């Protein structure tokens, strides 16, 4: 339905952002071992497009949601400190979301804080030991 919506109005930052979130949720479900490589680039592309279309609307749209698949774009936009702050907030808003801890770990690792990254990844795996996204990220 979102893809149809984008055919009608490709310039909807909200639709791109929501589609990115849905792709991210497919990854977190761990559907097959190729979910991350298959949907990860789609998450990034949709978030990047939403951000390009309207960066303020993109941030407002993502702000109230505890899931961070859209906020994660900050890591790829090179604003690692902002991403870490967003991910920490997300883990506080939803401390049972393993996905939030995985993204925090990835951002911390990018920053070079491996001890904190290991701690965050450990929490993600404690919350969901069978999460394919967390397991794959922990191996890296």
VMD Tcl script that builds the backbone (N, CA, C; Angstrom):
set m [mol new atoms 420]
animate dup $m
set s [atomselect $m all]
$s set {name element resname resid chain x y z} {
  {N N UNK 1 A 0.822 -1.192 0.000}
  {CA C UNK 1 A 0.000 0.000 0.000}
  {C C UNK 1 A 0.871 1.263 0.000}
  {N N UNK 2 A 1.954 1.223 0.763}
  {CA C UNK 2 A 2.844 2.382 0.769}
  {C C UNK 2 A 3.516 2.569 -0.582}
  {N N UNK 3 A 3.881 1.479 -1.215}
  {CA C UNK 3 A 4.488 1.592 -2.535}
  {C C UNK 3 A 3.497 2.192 -3.531}
  {N N UNK 4 A 2.231 1.822 -3.424}
  {CA C UNK 4 A 1.195 2.427 -4.271}
  {C C UNK 4 A 1.059 3.913 -3.957}
  {N N UNK 5 A 1.081 4.244 -2.674}
  {CA C UNK 5 A 0.993 5.639 -2.256}
  {C C UNK 5 A 2.140 6.457 -2.856}
  {N N UNK 6 A 3.326 5.878 -2.871}
  {CA C UNK 6 A 4.484 6.586 -3.420}
  {C C UNK 6 A 4.393 6.730 -4.939}
  {N N UNK 7 A 3.698 5.829 -5.587}
  {CA C UNK 7 A 3.479 5.992 -7.031}
  {C C UNK 7 A 2.608 7.212 -7.295}
  {N N UNK 8 A 1.668 7.472 -6.380}
  {CA C UNK 8 A 0.786 8.633 -6.519}
  {C C UNK 8 A 1.477 9.926 -6.108}
  {N N UNK 9 A 2.327 9.843 -5.080}
  {CA C UNK 9 A 3.018 11.034 -4.585}
  {C C UNK 9 A 4.395 10.630 -4.084}
  {N N UNK 10 A 5.366 10.603 -4.988}
  {CA C UNK 10 A 6.716 10.174 -4.670}
  {C C UNK 10 A 7.409 11.130 -3.694}
  {N N UNK 11 A 6.860 12.327 -3.526}
  {CA C UNK 11 A 7.504 13.337 -2.691}
  {C C UNK 11 A 6.965 13.366 -1.261}
  {N N UNK 12 A 6.367 12.283 -0.810}
  {CA C UNK 12 A 5.861 12.197 0.559}
  {C C UNK 12 A 6.951 11.652 1.477}
  {N N UNK 13 A 7.535 12.539 2.254}
  {CA C UNK 13 A 8.577 12.120 3.195}
  {C C UNK 13 A 8.022 11.126 4.214}
  {N N UNK 14 A 6.784 11.335 4.645}
  {CA C UNK 14 A 6.173 10.423 5.618}
  {C C UNK 14 A 6.032 9.017 5.054}
  {N N UNK 15 A 5.610 8.895 3.808}
  {CA C UNK 15 A 5.442 7.573 3.196}
  {C C UNK 15 A 6.790 6.868 3.065}
  {N N UNK 16 A 7.831 7.592 2.639}
  {CA C UNK 16 A 9.165 6.996 2.541}
  {C C UNK 16 A 9.652 6.552 3.924}
  {N N UNK 17 A 9.430 7.383 4.920}
  {CA C UNK 17 A 9.863 7.078 6.276}
  {C C UNK 17 A 9.136 5.849 6.828}
  {N N UNK 18 A 7.849 5.787 6.598}
  {CA C UNK 18 A 7.065 4.655 7.071}
  {C C UNK 18 A 7.463 3.367 6.350}
  {N N UNK 19 A 7.723 3.450 5.064}
  {CA C UNK 19 A 8.164 2.280 4.314}
  {C C UNK 19 A 9.509 1.787 4.855}
  {N N UNK 20 A 10.406 2.710 5.174}
  {CA C UNK 20 A 11.691 2.327 5.770}
  {C C UNK 20 A 11.467 1.588 7.088}
  {N N UNK 21 A 10.537 2.085 7.886}
  {CA C UNK 21 A 10.249 1.442 9.162}
  {C C UNK 21 A 9.729 0.020 8.946}
  {N N UNK 22 A 8.872 -0.160 7.964}
  {CA C UNK 22 A 8.338 -1.500 7.692}
  {C C UNK 22 A 9.429 -2.449 7.221}
  {N N UNK 23 A 10.326 -1.968 6.365}
  {CA C UNK 23 A 11.451 -2.804 5.949}
  {C C UNK 23 A 12.311 -3.170 7.163}
  {N N UNK 24 A 12.532 -2.199 8.047}
  {CA C UNK 24 A 13.319 -2.460 9.251}
  {C C UNK 24 A 12.679 -3.507 10.143}
  {N N UNK 25 A 11.374 -3.486 10.227}
  {CA C UNK 25 A 10.664 -4.489 11.031}
  {C C UNK 25 A 10.813 -5.880 10.419}
  {N N UNK 26 A 10.871 -5.962 9.097}
  {CA C UNK 26 A 11.096 -7.263 8.456}
  {C C UNK 26 A 12.460 -7.813 8.870}
  {N N UNK 27 A 13.445 -6.932 8.979}
  {CA C UNK 27 A 14.773 -7.368 9.424}
  {C C UNK 27 A 14.686 -7.871 10.852}
  {N N UNK 28 A 14.014 -7.118 11.721}
  {CA C UNK 28 A 13.973 -7.496 13.138}
  {C C UNK 28 A 13.226 -8.802 13.359}
  {N N UNK 29 A 12.350 -9.181 12.433}
  {CA C UNK 29 A 11.675 -10.467 12.553}
  {C C UNK 29 A 12.622 -11.606 12.178}
  {N N UNK 30 A 13.730 -11.267 11.541}
  {CA C UNK 30 A 14.722 -12.270 11.188}
  {C C UNK 30 A 14.208 -13.294 10.193}
  {N N UNK 31 A 13.437 -12.845 9.222}
  {CA C UNK 31 A 12.862 -13.751 8.233}
  {C C UNK 31 A 13.977 -14.225 7.310}
  {N N UNK 32 A 14.462 -15.414 7.576}
  {CA C UNK 32 A 15.556 -15.960 6.784}
  {C C UNK 32 A 16.873 -15.281 7.126}
  {N N UNK 33 A 17.956 -15.925 6.759}
  {CA C UNK 33 A 19.262 -15.375 7.105}
  {C C UNK 33 A 19.671 -14.208 6.209}
  {N N UNK 34 A 18.907 -13.954 5.174}
  {CA C UNK 34 A 19.250 -12.884 4.244}
  {C C UNK 34 A 18.388 -11.641 4.432}
  {N N UNK 35 A 17.633 -11.568 5.527}
  {CA C UNK 35 A 16.746 -10.425 5.750}
  {C C UNK 35 A 17.531 -9.119 5.849}
  {N N UNK 36 A 18.604 -9.116 6.608}
  {CA C UNK 36 A 19.405 -7.897 6.779}
  {C C UNK 36 A 19.994 -7.390 5.475}
  {N N UNK 37 A 20.740 -8.250 4.769}
  {CA C UNK 37 A 21.310 -7.789 3.502}
  {C C UNK 37 A 20.264 -7.399 2.470}
  {N N UNK 38 A 19.099 -8.053 2.503}
  {CA C UNK 38 A 18.059 -7.758 1.529}
  {C C UNK 38 A 17.349 -6.450 1.844}
  {N N UNK 39 A 16.962 -6.252 3.110}
  {CA C UNK 39 A 16.137 -5.097 3.465}
  {C C UNK 39 A 16.933 -3.914 4.013}
  {N N UNK 40 A 18.138 -4.152 4.515}
  {CA C UNK 40 A 18.942 -3.054 5.060}
  {C C UNK 40 A 19.157 -1.917 4.081}
  {N N UNK 41 A 19.582 -2.216 2.842}
  {CA C UNK 41 A 19.757 -1.139 1.861}
  {C C UNK 41 A 18.450 -0.417 1.536}
  {N N UNK 42 A 17.330 -1.150 1.596}
  {CA C UNK 42 A 16.035 -0.519 1.337}
  {C C UNK 42 A 15.683 0.451 2.462}
  {N N UNK 43 A 15.988 0.056 3.706}
  {CA C UNK 43 A 15.754 0.948 4.851}
  {C C UNK 43 A 16.548 2.230 4.656}
  {N N UNK 44 A 17.824 2.077 4.336}
  {CA C UNK 44 A 18.692 3.242 4.158}
  {C C UNK 44 A 18.214 4.132 3.016}
  {N N UNK 45 A 17.849 3.522 1.904}
  {CA C UNK 45 A 17.416 4.315 0.738}
  {C C UNK 45 A 16.131 5.079 1.031}
  {N N UNK 46 A 15.169 4.433 1.666}
  {CA C UNK 46 A 13.899 5.110 1.966}
  {C C UNK 46 A 14.096 6.213 2.996}
  {N N UNK 47 A 14.915 5.956 4.013}
  {CA C UNK 47 A 15.182 7.000 5.007}
  {C C UNK 47 A 15.930 8.174 4.387}
  {N N UNK 48 A 16.880 7.863 3.538}
  {CA C UNK 48 A 17.647 8.938 2.888}
  {C C UNK 48 A 16.709 9.800 2.039}
  {N N UNK 49 A 15.797 9.147 1.314}
  {CA C UNK 49 A 14.854 9.899 0.470}
  {C C UNK 49 A 13.928 10.761 1.329}
  {N N UNK 50 A 13.423 10.201 2.424}
  {CA C UNK 50 A 12.552 10.974 3.322}
  {C C UNK 50 A 13.306 12.173 3.875}
  {N N UNK 51 A 14.553 11.958 4.257}
  {CA C UNK 51 A 15.376 13.020 4.807}
  {C C UNK 51 A 15.636 14.105 3.759}
  {N N UNK 52 A 15.926 13.687 2.525}
  {CA C UNK 52 A 16.163 14.645 1.433}
  {C C UNK 52 A 14.926 15.488 1.139}
  {N N UNK 53 A 13.767 14.851 1.173}
  {CA C UNK 53 A 12.527 15.561 0.846}
  {C C UNK 53 A 12.166 16.588 1.898}
  {N N UNK 54 A 12.336 16.232 3.170}
  {CA C UNK 54 A 11.931 17.144 4.239}
  {C C UNK 54 A 12.577 16.684 5.539}
  {N N UNK 55 A 13.790 17.175 5.807}
  {CA C UNK 55 A 14.523 16.700 6.982}
  {C C UNK 55 A 13.795 17.011 8.283}
  {N N UNK 56 A 13.126 18.146 8.365}
  {CA C UNK 56 A 12.407 18.480 9.599}
  {C C UNK 56 A 11.187 17.584 9.793}
  {N N UNK 57 A 10.438 17.354 8.737}
  {CA C UNK 57 A 9.289 16.454 8.832}
  {C C UNK 57 A 9.766 15.043 9.166}
  {N N UNK 58 A 10.875 14.623 8.576}
  {CA C UNK 58 A 11.450 13.306 8.843}
  {C C UNK 58 A 11.752 13.154 10.332}
  {N N UNK 59 A 12.396 14.152 10.918}
  {CA C UNK 59 A 12.728 14.084 12.352}
  {C C UNK 59 A 11.467 14.122 13.214}
  {N N UNK 60 A 10.506 14.982 12.872}
  {CA C UNK 60 A 9.254 15.046 13.650}
  {C C UNK 60 A 8.487 13.744 13.563}
  {N N UNK 61 A 8.456 13.143 12.387}
  {CA C UNK 61 A 7.725 11.901 12.185}
  {C C UNK 61 A 8.336 10.779 13.014}
  {N N UNK 62 A 9.635 10.760 13.136}
  {CA C UNK 62 A 10.326 9.697 13.858}
  {C C UNK 62 A 10.370 9.924 15.363}
  {N N UNK 63 A 10.330 11.148 15.808}
  {CA C UNK 63 A 10.563 11.471 17.211}
  {C C UNK 63 A 9.720 10.677 18.208}
  {N N UNK 64 A 8.393 10.569 18.048}
  {CA C UNK 64 A 7.620 9.906 19.091}
  {C C UNK 64 A 7.723 8.384 19.070}
  {N N UNK 65 A 8.299 7.806 18.041}
  {CA C UNK 65 A 8.330 6.359 17.935}
  {C C UNK 65 A 9.521 5.793 18.671}
  {N N UNK 66 A 9.334 4.767 19.497}
  {CA C UNK 66 A 10.471 4.182 20.189}
  {C C UNK 66 A 11.367 3.369 19.271}
  {N N UNK 67 A 10.844 2.853 18.172}
  {CA C UNK 67 A 11.679 2.098 17.256}
  {C C UNK 67 A 12.648 3.043 16.559}
  {N N UNK 68 A 13.812 2.556 16.235}
  {CA C UNK 68 A 14.842 3.460 15.735}
  {C C UNK 68 A 15.288 3.149 14.311}
  {N N UNK 69 A 14.589 2.349 13.606}
  {CA C UNK 69 A 15.055 2.021 12.268}
  {C C UNK 69 A 15.184 3.259 11.391}
  {N N UNK 70 A 14.317 4.239 11.578}
  {CA C UNK 70 A 14.434 5.486 10.829}
  {C C UNK 70 A 15.472 6.405 11.418}
  {N N UNK 71 A 15.512 6.485 12.731}
  {CA C UNK 71 A 16.493 7.342 13.393}
  {C C UNK 71 A 17.904 6.860 13.097}
  {N N UNK 72 A 18.028 5.569 12.817}
  {CA C UNK 72 A 19.341 4.995 12.548}
  {C C UNK 72 A 20.044 5.666 11.387}
  {N N UNK 73 A 19.306 6.328 10.552}
  {CA C UNK 73 A 19.911 7.005 9.409}
  {C C UNK 73 A 20.971 8.004 9.871}
  {N N UNK 74 A 20.845 8.535 11.100}
  {CA C UNK 74 A 21.862 9.456 11.606}
  {C C UNK 74 A 23.254 8.836 11.573}
  {N N UNK 75 A 23.351 7.538 11.822}
  {CA C UNK 75 A 24.654 6.865 11.779}
  {C C UNK 75 A 25.236 6.962 10.382}
  {N N UNK 76 A 24.403 6.713 9.382}
  {CA C UNK 76 A 24.887 6.694 8.013}
  {C C UNK 76 A 25.073 8.109 7.464}
  {N N UNK 77 A 24.490 9.097 8.129}
  {CA C UNK 77 A 24.688 10.489 7.720}
  {C C UNK 77 A 25.875 11.111 8.439}
  {N N UNK 78 A 26.622 10.295 9.161}
  {CA C UNK 78 A 27.870 10.675 9.826}
  {C C UNK 78 A 27.666 11.496 11.090}
  {N N UNK 79 A 26.472 11.618 11.591}
  {CA C UNK 79 A 26.239 12.316 12.851}
  {C C UNK 79 A 26.123 11.272 13.963}
  {N N UNK 80 A 27.245 10.643 14.260}
  {CA C UNK 80 A 27.262 9.518 15.194}
  {C C UNK 80 A 26.848 9.947 16.591}
  {N N UNK 81 A 27.303 11.106 17.042}
  {CA C UNK 81 A 26.937 11.560 18.390}
  {C C UNK 81 A 25.424 11.759 18.518}
  {N N UNK 82 A 24.808 12.337 17.496}
  {CA C UNK 82 A 23.352 12.519 17.500}
  {C C UNK 82 A 22.651 11.160 17.483}
  {N N UNK 83 A 23.171 10.252 16.673}
  {CA C UNK 83 A 22.580 8.918 16.593}
  {C C UNK 83 A 22.654 8.217 17.949}
  {N N UNK 84 A 23.794 8.297 18.606}
  {CA C UNK 84 A 23.946 7.662 19.915}
  {C C UNK 84 A 22.950 8.249 20.911}
  {N N UNK 85 A 22.798 9.563 20.902}
  {CA C UNK 85 A 21.824 10.203 21.796}
  {C C UNK 85 A 20.406 9.725 21.470}
  {N N UNK 86 A 20.070 9.631 20.179}
  {CA C UNK 86 A 18.747 9.153 19.769}
  {C C UNK 86 A 18.529 7.707 20.207}
  {N N UNK 87 A 19.551 6.873 20.026}
  {CA C UNK 87 A 19.407 5.466 20.381}
  {C C UNK 87 A 19.300 5.281 21.897}
  {N N UNK 88 A 20.058 6.049 22.644}
  {CA C UNK 88 A 19.940 5.970 24.112}
  {C C UNK 88 A 18.522 6.356 24.549}
  {N N UNK 89 A 17.995 7.409 23.930}
  {CA C UNK 89 A 16.627 7.826 24.249}
  {C C UNK 89 A 15.641 6.729 23.880}
  {N N UNK 90 A 15.854 6.093 22.726}
  {CA C UNK 90 A 14.967 5.014 22.288}
  {C C UNK 90 A 15.003 3.842 23.258}
  {N N UNK 91 A 16.189 3.525 23.790}
  {CA C UNK 91 A 16.268 2.417 24.748}
  {C C UNK 91 A 15.577 2.775 26.061}
  {N N UNK 92 A 15.551 4.048 26.399}
  {CA C UNK 92 A 14.826 4.484 27.602}
  {C C UNK 92 A 13.317 4.456 27.373}
  {N N UNK 93 A 12.880 4.859 26.167}
  {CA C UNK 93 A 11.454 4.862 25.855}
  {C C UNK 93 A 10.893 3.442 25.766}
  {N N UNK 94 A 11.701 2.523 25.257}
  {CA C UNK 94 A 11.259 1.138 25.106}
  {C C UNK 94 A 12.412 0.210 25.477}
  {N N UNK 95 A 12.629 -0.004 26.781}
  {CA C UNK 95 A 13.768 -0.812 27.233}
  {C C UNK 95 A 13.640 -2.294 26.909}
  {N N UNK 96 A 12.535 -2.705 26.336}
  {CA C UNK 96 A 12.359 -4.113 25.962}
  {C C UNK 96 A 12.591 -4.351 24.470}
  {N N UNK 97 A 12.949 -3.298 23.747}
  {CA C UNK 97 A 13.176 -3.421 22.306}
  {C C UNK 97 A 14.629 -3.790 22.040}
  {N N UNK 98 A 14.854 -5.029 21.655}
  {CA C UNK 98 A 16.201 -5.472 21.326}
  {C C UNK 98 A 16.772 -4.695 20.141}
  {N N UNK 99 A 15.907 -4.313 19.191}
  {CA C UNK 99 A 16.351 -3.570 18.015}
  {C C UNK 99 A 17.018 -2.251 18.415}
  {N N UNK 100 A 16.446 -1.567 19.394}
  {CA C UNK 100 A 17.023 -0.299 19.847}
  {C C UNK 100 A 18.441 -0.501 20.363}
  {N N UNK 101 A 18.667 -1.577 21.120}
  {CA C UNK 101 A 19.994 -1.843 21.661}
  {C C UNK 101 A 20.989 -2.245 20.570}
  {N N UNK 102 A 20.520 -2.942 19.543}
  {CA C UNK 102 A 21.412 -3.293 18.429}
  {C C UNK 102 A 21.888 -2.031 17.731}
  {N N UNK 103 A 20.954 -1.111 17.429}
  {CA C UNK 103 A 21.347 0.131 16.746}
  {C C UNK 103 A 22.274 0.967 17.620}
  {N N UNK 104 A 22.010 0.989 18.925}
  {CA C UNK 104 A 22.902 1.709 19.833}
  {C C UNK 104 A 24.297 1.097 19.773}
  {N N UNK 105 A 24.366 -0.227 19.805}
  {CA C UNK 105 A 25.662 -0.905 19.743}
  {C C UNK 105 A 26.402 -0.579 18.452}
  {N N UNK 106 A 25.690 -0.585 17.333}
  {CA C UNK 106 A 26.334 -0.277 16.049}
  {C C UNK 106 A 26.877 1.152 16.031}
  {N N UNK 107 A 26.103 2.077 16.570}
  {CA C UNK 107 A 26.564 3.473 16.609}
  {C C UNK 107 A 27.772 3.619 17.538}
  {N N UNK 108 A 27.706 2.980 18.694}
  {CA C UNK 108 A 28.833 3.050 19.640}
  {C C UNK 108 A 30.092 2.436 19.029}
  {N N UNK 109 A 29.922 1.341 18.311}
  {CA C UNK 109 A 31.074 0.711 17.664}
  {C C UNK 109 A 31.662 1.633 16.593}
  {N N UNK 110 A 30.786 2.300 15.843}
  {CA C UNK 110 A 31.273 3.242 14.822}
  {C C UNK 110 A 32.057 4.378 15.479}
  {N N UNK 111 A 31.623 4.784 16.656}
  {CA C UNK 111 A 32.299 5.858 17.396}
  {C C UNK 111 A 33.635 5.374 17.979}
  {N N UNK 112 A 33.766 4.037 18.135}
  {CA C UNK 112 A 34.995 3.484 18.698}
  {C C UNK 112 A 34.872 3.092 20.161}
  {N N UNK 113 A 33.675 3.167 20.711}
  {CA C UNK 113 A 33.437 2.804 22.109}
  {C C UNK 113 A 33.005 1.332 22.164}
  {N N UNK 114 A 33.990 0.448 21.999}
  {CA C UNK 114 A 33.700 -0.980 21.882}
  {C C UNK 114 A 33.158 -1.592 23.165}
  {N N UNK 115 A 33.612 -1.131 24.318}
  {CA C UNK 115 A 33.118 -1.680 25.584}
  {C C UNK 115 A 31.623 -1.399 25.748}
  {N N UNK 116 A 31.218 -0.171 25.483}
  {CA C UNK 116 A 29.795 0.178 25.578}
  {C C UNK 116 A 28.988 -0.523 24.492}
  {N N UNK 117 A 29.582 -0.670 23.312}
  {CA C UNK 117 A 28.910 -1.370 22.222}
  {C C UNK 117 A 28.649 -2.826 22.602}
  {N N UNK 118 A 29.646 -3.479 23.203}
  {CA C UNK 118 A 29.484 -4.866 23.639}
  {C C UNK 118 A 28.389 -4.981 24.697}
  {N N UNK 119 A 28.332 -4.009 25.584}
  {CA C UNK 119 A 27.302 -4.013 26.630}
  {C C UNK 119 A 25.905 -3.868 26.007}
  {N N UNK 120 A 25.748 -2.954 25.072}
  {CA C UNK 120 A 24.455 -2.752 24.419}
  {C C UNK 120 A 24.054 -3.988 23.606}
  {N N UNK 121 A 25.025 -4.576 22.906}
  {CA C UNK 121 A 24.727 -5.777 22.116}
  {C C UNK 121 A 24.357 -6.932 23.037}
  {N N UNK 122 A 25.027 -7.026 24.173}
  {CA C UNK 122 A 24.690 -8.054 25.151}
  {C C UNK 122 A 23.257 -7.916 25.638}
  {N N UNK 123 A 22.824 -6.684 25.858}
  {CA C UNK 123 A 21.440 -6.443 26.291}
  {C C UNK 123 A 20.460 -6.830 25.186}
  {N N UNK 124 A 20.795 -6.522 23.942}
  {CA C UNK 124 A 19.926 -6.901 22.813}
  {C C UNK 124 A 19.768 -8.421 22.756}
  {N N UNK 125 A 20.871 -9.130 22.912}
  {CA C UNK 125 A 20.814 -10.592 22.849}
  {C C UNK 125 A 20.149 -11.188 24.081}
  {N N UNK 126 A 20.263 -10.524 25.214}
  {CA C UNK 126 A 19.564 -10.985 26.418}
  {C C UNK 126 A 18.053 -10.871 26.207}
  {N N UNK 127 A 17.635 -9.748 25.605}
  {CA C UNK 127 A 16.212 -9.522 25.362}
  {C C UNK 127 A 15.651 -10.485 24.311}
  {N N UNK 128 A 16.457 -10.802 23.321}
  {CA C UNK 128 A 15.983 -11.668 22.224}
  {C C UNK 128 A 17.144 -12.505 21.698}
  {N N UNK 129 A 17.433 -13.616 22.371}
  {CA C UNK 129 A 18.583 -14.437 21.976}
  {C C UNK 129 A 18.502 -14.989 20.553}
  {N N UNK 130 A 17.317 -15.067 19.980}
  {CA C UNK 130 A 17.163 -15.638 18.648}
  {C C UNK 130 A 17.051 -14.587 17.549}
  {N N UNK 131 A 17.249 -13.322 17.882}
  {CA C UNK 131 A 17.133 -12.253 16.900}
  {C C UNK 131 A 18.303 -12.345 15.921}
  {N N UNK 132 A 17.978 -12.606 14.650}
  {CA C UNK 132 A 19.009 -12.781 13.622}
  {C C UNK 132 A 19.808 -11.501 13.391}
  {N N UNK 133 A 19.147 -10.348 13.428}
  {CA C UNK 133 A 19.811 -9.052 13.233}
  {C C UNK 133 A 20.860 -8.840 14.321}
  {N N UNK 134 A 20.484 -9.083 15.587}
  {CA C UNK 134 A 21.413 -8.905 16.707}
  {C C UNK 134 A 22.564 -9.902 16.617}
  {N N UNK 135 A 22.249 -11.146 16.320}
  {CA C UNK 135 A 23.293 -12.179 16.231}
  {C C UNK 135 A 24.291 -11.857 15.128}
  {N N UNK 136 A 23.780 -11.433 13.988}
  {CA C UNK 136 A 24.650 -11.096 12.865}
  {C C UNK 136 A 25.512 -9.879 13.189}
  {N N UNK 137 A 24.911 -8.868 13.801}
  {CA C UNK 137 A 25.662 -7.663 14.152}
  {C C UNK 137 A 26.698 -7.954 15.226}
  {N N UNK 138 A 26.376 -8.844 16.174}
  {CA C UNK 138 A 27.313 -9.182 17.242}
  {C C UNK 138 A 28.547 -9.883 16.702}
  {N N UNK 139 A 28.387 -10.664 15.640}
  {CA C UNK 139 A 29.515 -11.390 15.049}
  {C C UNK 139 A 30.517 -10.440 14.399}
  {N N UNK 140 A 30.008 -9.288 13.936}
  {CA C UNK 140 A 30.890 -8.305 13.301}
  {C C UNK 140 A 31.664 -7.588 14.360}
}
mol reanalyze $m
mol bondsrecalc $m
mol representation Tube
mol addrep $m
